[in-house]
Amino acid sequence: MKGRVIAIGDIHGCADEFEALLGKVAPARHDRIVLLGDLVNRGPESARVIALARQHAQSSLLGNHELRLLNYRRTGDPTHLKRSDYDTLKQLGPKEWAYLEAMPLTARVEGLATVLVHGGFLPRRPWRGQPARVVTRIQVVGPDGEPHKRSEYPAAPHWSELWQGPPFVVYGHTPGPEPVRSPWALGIDTACVQGGALTACILPGRELVQVPARQRYAG
């Protein structure tokens, strides 16, 4: 692997914090920046985040918020949307939509047996080929063995607790006050849009770098 891989968690329109984190990690020529999805929605500057991503990131993975907007764009069905999504829709033009439409689901880190993803994977199944509805949305594994939101089954285990690698997985999507370490996974959504912090994981050493949120943008 030439250079570092810098994985950055859920930005959610927090462009100032994203810019500050880029300054802090100081990417060099051979570094590769991978954004773990949910670049948009809830925070104030989704379009500016996408502009910064197009300028600095080598890859941005599909998150559930991008998937929701793309489903709406494809179907015209507003039941896909939440209230704050309409603010984002006003900001998106052809370049932004093209960027969202090109987002892959996963990114492999060659030589490290590591995979980057937005939400995660269903355990005890191959990670390759799991569909967007799973890898962008999974939090816990319900009694039915299927992926669910944490709010649906609060007592159910998080998928990362059941995941047995390789590969090691770096993911976002499930917000918390601190990064979440498991034997075979690391969660780096530290709830920036809710007043937490924006976190980067730098590979190969899994060093964590953070900038605090400038304010609480969403509940």
C-alpha angles and dihedrals in degrees: 000000000000114000127346129306109225113198115192124197132227110324099180097190095311095137097164092055091045091053091047092050091050088054091049097050090042099204115221129210098275097039120110121215116204120184114209098220135265092087089152144053134042095041123076106251113046094148092051090050089054090049090053090046092052089051101044113016125083091200140009118196125219114262129190091258092056089044091053093052092046091050089053092048091051098044106023087224109143092198085082090065137082123208096260091052090074090065089055094047090059089058099049123096132170095286092051093047091048089053093051093047092054096054115124123217099233143011125210121213105218116230096011103075086233131136127194120211139158104237110002143247139284106257123241091030130092110270092221114086099019106143129250093251088062105037095045098043113028118119109146132015109237129216087267091061091245130120118268142167116266089241091061096055109016093177096047119106120262110247091242091062089060098039115112114190168212104150106060108219129216110194146164131195100089104083123212140153093258137023111276117231123200128169092262104018145048124203116205105177099118096172101255093168089054093054098274123108140285111241135201125193113207117207143242090029097036089231112173122222122183143182120197121241113260090221143342107275101175140014 
